[in-house]
Amino acid sequence: MHFISEELEDYAALHSENEPELLAALNRETHQKVLQPRMLSGHFQGRILSMIAKLVNPQHILEIGTFTGYATLSLAEGLRKDGTLDTIDNNEELYDFQKKYFDKSQWNAQIIQHLGNALEIIPTLNKKFDLVFIDADKENYPNYFKMIVPLMNKGGIILSDNVLWSGKVLEPVKANDKSTKVLLEYNLLLKEDPRVETVLLPIRDGLTVSRVI
């Protein structure tokens, strides 16, 4: 679902920063070789993630859901020189694809790939995070959030993707549609949790920015 017209989306992208060459190549190869390429953050959202990361200037970033690494590299643009970015995904088939592009980037020594269950991996990281991007299985969004908040530095930012879920959050929920049901609960959780202040942006499929108080 387009929440504004495609023409306006194109205009917004055209008048934002250009897509870096490495990310453009990653974008093309994802569309050529990977199933469900629409899961890619893409040019406009990638520039938004980059801008937020640069404003936060994080020491440590956590990304839950790597896909082909587009958002990873966008977020890495804001890392401090001695910072780290831990990115977690459970799709073994995409690991080498991700690594190829990470190795080509200037952040190759700072990006740490993890393969497996994020709920098991996160407690082993032993870090306090300044920026987190949640873009994985929707049914675990509340679990990720509850695990992450105590690991955040004060003032840290939690970004949650796909929170409008193609507009399904406004429609009657079908009995077998667990993802929409959980996202509705998650959006309410972010709004009401006193540990964060939240704004939901109607960017692409919905992007929530939550600041840890």
C-alpha positions in Angstrom: 0.0 0.0 0.0 1.2 3.5 -0.8 0.2 6.0 1.9 1.0 8.8 -0.5 1.0 8.7 -4.2 3.9 7.0 -6.0 4.6 10.3 -7.7 5.0 12.1 -4.3 7.2 9.2 -3.0 9.4 9.5 -6.1 9.6 13.3 -5.6 10.6 12.9 -2.0 13.4 10.4 -3.0 14.5 12.7 -5.8 15.0 15.6 -3.4 16.7 13.5 -0.8 20.4 12.4 -0.7 21.5 10.2 -3.6 21.7 6.4 -3.1 25.4 5.5 -2.5 26.9 3.4 -5.3 27.4 0.3 -3.1 23.8 0.3 -1.9 22.6 0.8 -5.5 24.5 -2.3 -6.5 23.1 -4.2 -3.5 19.6 -3.0 -4.4 20.0 -4.3 -8.0 21.4 -7.7 -7.0 18.7 -8.2 -4.4 16.0 -7.6 -7.0 17.7 -9.9 -9.4 18.5 -12.9 -7.1 16.5 -12.8 -3.9 12.9 -13.7 -3.2 10.7 -11.0 -1.8 13.0 -8.1 -2.8 10.3 -5.6 -1.5 11.6 -6.5 2.0 14.6 -4.3 1.2 14.6 -0.9 2.9 15.5 0.9 -0.4 16.8 4.3 -1.4 14.4 6.6 0.5 14.1 4.7 3.8 17.8 3.9 3.6 18.6 7.7 3.6 16.2 8.1 6.5 18.0 5.4 8.5 21.3 6.9 7.6 20.2 10.4 8.7 18.8 9.1 12.1 22.1 7.1 12.7 24.2 10.2 11.9 22.1 12.3 14.3 22.4 9.7 17.1 26.1 9.0 16.3 25.9 5.7 18.1 28.7 3.7 19.7 26.7 0.5 19.4 23.9 -0.4 17.0 21.8 -3.5 17.1 19.8 -4.7 14.0 17.3 -7.5 14.3 16.6 -8.8 10.8 19.4 -8.3 8.2 17.8 -9.5 5.0 20.4 -8.6 2.4 22.1 -5.9 4.4 20.8 -2.7 2.9 19.5 -1.2 6.2 22.7 -2.4 7.9 25.0 -0.4 5.7 22.7 2.6 5.8 22.8 2.6 9.7 26.5 2.0 9.7 27.0 5.4 8.1 26.4 7.0 11.5 28.7 4.8 13.6 31.5 6.3 15.6 34.9 5.3 14.4 35.3 2.8 17.3 31.7 1.7 17.2 30.1 -1.7 16.4 27.0 -2.9 14.6 25.6 -6.3 15.5 23.1 -7.6 13.0 21.1 -10.8 13.5 19.3 -12.9 11.0 18.2 -16.6 10.9 18.4 -17.0 7.1 21.5 -19.0 6.4 21.1 -18.7 2.7 21.6 -14.9 2.8 24.7 -14.9 5.0 27.3 -14.9 2.2 25.3 -12.3 0.2 25.3 -10.0 3.2 29.0 -10.5 3.9 30.0 -9.8 0.3 28.6 -6.3 0.6 29.7 -5.7 4.2 33.3 -6.7 3.1 33.1 -4.1 0.3 32.2 -1.3 2.7 34.3 0.9 4.9 32.6 -0.6 8.0 33.5 -4.2 7.3 35.6 -4.4 10.5 32.7 -2.9 12.6 29.8 -5.0 11.3 29.3 -8.3 13.2 27.0 -10.9 11.7 25.0 -13.3 13.8 23.1 -16.2 12.4 20.3 -17.7 14.6 17.5 -16.8 17.0 17.7 -13.2 18.0 16.0 -13.8 21.4 18.9 -16.2 22.2 21.7 -14.1 20.7 20.8 -10.7 22.2 21.5 -11.6 25.8 25.0 -12.8 24.8 26.1 -9.5 23.3 27.0 -7.8 26.6 26.6 -4.2 25.2 24.5 -1.2 25.9 23.0 0.1 22.7 22.4 3.6 21.4 20.4 2.6 18.3 18.3 -0.4 17.5 16.4 -1.3 14.3 13.7 -4.0 14.6 12.8 -5.4 11.2 12.2 -9.2 11.6 9.4 -11.6 12.4 6.4 -9.4 13.4 5.1 -11.9 15.9 8.2 -11.4 18.1 8.2 -7.5 18.0 6.9 -7.2 21.6 9.4 -9.8 22.8 12.3 -8.0 21.1 11.2 -4.6 22.6 10.9 -6.0 26.1 14.3 -7.6 25.9 16.0 -4.5 24.3 14.7 -1.6 26.5 16.9 -2.6 29.5 19.9 -2.8 27.2 19.5 0.7 25.9 21.5 3.8 27.0 19.4 6.7 28.1 18.3 8.7 25.1 18.8 5.7 22.8 16.6 5.2 19.8 14.6 2.1 18.9 13.3 2.0 15.3 10.5 -0.4 14.4 9.7 -1.1 10.8 6.5 -2.2 9.0 4.3 -1.0 11.8 1.4 0.0 9.5 1.6 -3.5 7.8 0.2 -2.4 4.4 -2.7 -0.6 6.1 -4.0 -3.8 7.7 -3.8 -2.1 11.1 -7.0 -0.2 10.0 -8.9 -3.2 8.8 -10.9 -5.9 10.6 -8.3 -8.5 11.7 -8.8 -12.0 10.2 -8.9 -14.9 12.6 -5.7 -16.4 11.2 -3.8 -13.2 10.8 -1.5 -13.3 13.9 1.0 -10.8 12.5 -1.5 -7.9 12.3 -2.9 -8.7 15.7 0.5 -8.6 17.3 1.4 -5.4 15.5 -1.7 -3.7 16.8 -0.7 -4.8 20.3 2.9 -3.7 19.7 1.9 -0.2 18.5 -0.2 0.2 21.6 2.7 -1.0 23.8 5.0 1.6 22.3 2.5 4.3 22.8 1.8 3.4 26.5 5.2 2.2 27.8 6.4 5.0 30.1 10.1 4.1 29.4 9.9 5.5 25.9 8.5 8.4 24.0 7.2 7.4 20.5 6.2 8.9 17.2 4.9 6.7 14.3 5.9 7.9 10.9 3.9 7.0 7.8 7.0 6.3 5.8 6.8 3.4 3.4 5.2 0.6 5.5 5.4 2.6 8.7 8.4 3.4 10.8 8.2 4.0 14.6 10.9 6.1 16.4 11.0 5.5 20.1 13.3 7.3 22.4 14.3 5.8 25.7 13.7 8.3 28.5 
